[in-house]
Amino acid sequence: MGKDATELEVFAGICGFTTTIHATPEEGYKAQLSLSTDCPNYKKVAEALGAEPLNVMDELFKKGESRVLAACQNHVPHVSCPVPAAILKALEVSVGLALPSDPKITFLS
């Protein structure tokens, strides 16, 4: 695709862990994903996903077939963690299916 990698950083909150996500586009709506983190759970997610490129169309649009969500469900005990959504957003942006824009969660009380 000739596009640069998408990189984003997520500070997950009270756990104190930060995860850096790299998604490099490849041909045919595929992307190579890598995670850099001190979180032991996301280290397991990265290992489970391996080095094979992900089909971003499958990850985003085939309900029940996301390898990312399956790996997170198997290795991350906190379902409210924002990292899985950030991984999917990085993949989406990397292949040109969305523009990069910072999501934000704000506690009002």
N, C-alpha and C positions, 0 to 999 in steps of 0.2 A: 504494500500500500504506500510505501515511501513516507510514512508519517512517523514523527518522533514518538517515543514512549510517553504514556500518561503516567504521572507520578503524583501521589497524594499522601498526606500524612493524617492519621487519626489518633487523637488522644482520647482513649476510651472512657475516661472519667475516674471514678473513685479508686479503681484498681491501680491507677498510675502508669499503665502501660501505653506506649505509643507504638503504632504499627505504620510502617511505610510500605505503600503498595506501588508496584511498578507493573504496568500493562503495556506490552509492546505489540502493536498490530502486525498481523501476518495476512497473507492472502486469504480471501474468502470469508471474511468476518470471523477470523480466528485471532486469538491474542495469546501471547506468552505472558504468564503471570508469575511474579515473584513477590514474596513478602519478607520484610526485614523487621524483626521485633524481638523484644526480650520476653514477650508473653509466651509461656510454655504451651498454652493451648493453640495459639496461632502458628507456632513452630510445628506442631503436629498437623495442623491444617495444611500448611505448605508442603510437608512431607507426603501427606495423603494425596494431594493434587498432583504431585510429581512435576516432571519437566515437560510433559506433553501440552501443546497449545490447547486452549479451550475454545470451543465453538460458542461464540458470544450469542448468537441467535438462540441456541439451545439453552444457554444460561439464563437468558432474559425472557424468552417467550414460550418455552415448553414446560408447562407447570409439572412439577414433580420430577424433572430431569436435570436439575441444576447440580453439577458436581460440586460447585462452591458451597451451596446451601447444605448438601448432604455431608460434606466434610466438616462444615461448621457444626451441624447438628450432632455429629459423632464425637467431636473433640472439644467443643466450647460449652461449658456448663451454664453460661449466662445468656439466656435467649434475648435479653434486652441490649446486649452489646452492639454498638453501632458499626463495628468493623465489617460484618458480612455485607451490609448495604453499601458500604464504601467500596468494597471489593467489586461488587457488581456495577457500581457507578463508574469505577475506573475502567472496567472492561467495556462498558457502554460508550464512554467517551473515546477510548483508545481506537475503536473502529469507526468512529464518526457517526454514531447513532444518537449522540447528544452533545451539546456544547458544555464545556467545563464551567460550572458555577458552584460556589460553595454552599452546600446545605448547612443548616444551622438548627440546633436544638437549644432552646432557651427556657430555663426554669423561671416561671413568673411568680411562684410562691413556694 
